């Protein structure tokens, strides 16, 4: 058998051998750091929408109404994330992953800093929530393009037998970003009085994020373009006529790869609904139960930090037993655990609440959260991979993830404080994901670009 006749897996192993360990580490580090910064900026808004923005930007006679308006502004960004995903994924599939990631990081950094400088409702009236919402939409646009590029930067540089582990690394960026946001908010809440925090203290982490953004851009500029994209670019250059019909990755994705897009949307339901259940809604829920804001933030902070090594473990486990098994195991577990989770929170014990969040967030969510990026990347060919994974991921997030804190808050208010409807909603999201995942084949260990 000649070199050109080698099976795809053998060809991929040969390609793996040409990539240095230094390049792999640099790509993995760039993916993790950039993802952490983007998610920090993004989640900082989510944390503040739960504890600050309702009072400062969406004042109303009814506190519940103010809270719902603030959470609605948080959810709106999810509606524009699919647009950002399509726009930047087109650039990523046509121009390159690296250039796209620098653009998204720049937009995210600028909009985050401007949020920290936005006047409140008491200062400029109705323009305050309008400006805040516009900047939030810019955050959503940037994150829509960031996630897919960050995952591909890791996955397309990974060796075939460690693809699950590599794909889990950028996923931990969401956890580090959440932890940094909660740490900044918790620390400032401790340092400043309530009056000082509401006056100017909350602005500090937004403005200082520019330092993280500049560091992230410097790191990402050091990373070379991914091997998969270089291969696609070389093929297009060698055969420009054959590549002519692929100028619109979105159209090719929708016409030829619509099935994995639908599967990705459905699979995203359980991951995104439970992430924002634990990361955002739990904070406001615990505060509503009488916990101090700092204590509620610290509970989620602890769980997020514990989840990082757990997620890496499950990513590596998926390389041995398959992505589908790991994903299914976690999805079934969260459907069962949703009811007991809220029961534990209502026991009035900080220790019990911490254990409850650690079980749900650090352990159960980490199972399907760890393999989601790799699973999506393995579902699409390299020339439309950025578009395919971004479309599936961001549409799923828009349908369930963004509205999740709003839906949960509305359900608790509608049913007089009962958490049962929220637990049922989570179980239904898990069921959708189980159905979606049943229609796919596990490509663990197979050639990525076959």
Secondary structure, 3 states (H helix, E strand, C coil): CCHHHCCHHHHHHHHHHCCCHHHHHHHHHHHHHHHHHHHHHHHHHHHHHHHCHHHHCCCCCCHHHHHHHHHHHHHHHHHHHHHHHHHHHHHHHHCCHHHHHHHHHHHHHHHHHHHHHCCCHHHHCCHHHHHHHHHHHHHHHHHHHHHHHHHHHHHCCCCHHHHHHHHHHHHHHHHHHHHHHHHHHHHHHHHCCHHHHHHCHHHHHHHHHHHHHHHHHHHHHCCCCCHHHHHHHHHHHHCCCCCHHHCCHHHHHHHHCHHHHHHHHHHHHHHHHHHHHHHHHHHHHHHHCCCCHHHHHHHHHHHHHHHHHHHHHHHHHHHHHCHHHHHHHHHHHHHHHHHHHHHHHCCCCHHHHHHHHHHHHHHHHHHHHHHHHHHHHCCCCCCCHHHHHHHHHHHHHHHHHHHHHHHHHHHHHHCCCCCHHHHHHHHHHHHHHHHHHCCCCCCCCCCCCC
